[in-house]
Amino acid sequence: MISNHLIEINGQQATVKAYFHATHCLHNPYGDDNWTLGGKYDFTFLKDCSSWKISNLIMTAIWGTGNQNILSLVISRQEKTKSSE
């Protein structure tokens, strides 16, 4: 979930600040199946003809609960899948 967007447009560039709340789920034998993270995003957009494109994104985590190792477990599973192909 991304909320509370603050948008500033300056010609062909825009900045957007917003807060996020993300829950990641992965069943695993090594701890909690969930990792919830909250924080803020700082986006920079550039206008290209008639559309806006993200040129920069900074994610800043402010808080988290649960099993933060879920991302490492996903990467490990992907590496095992690639090596068995």
Sequence and secondary structure as in RCSB ss.txt:
>XXXX:A:sequence
MISNHLIEINGQQATVKAYFHATHCLHNPYGDDNWTLGGKYDFTFLKDCSSWKISNLIMTAIWGTGNQNILSLVI
SRQEKTKSSE
>XXXX:A:secstr
 EEEEEEEEETTEEEEEEEEEEEEE   TTS SEEEEEEEEEEEEEEETTEEEEEEEEEEEEEEEE TTHHHHHH
HHHHHHHHT 
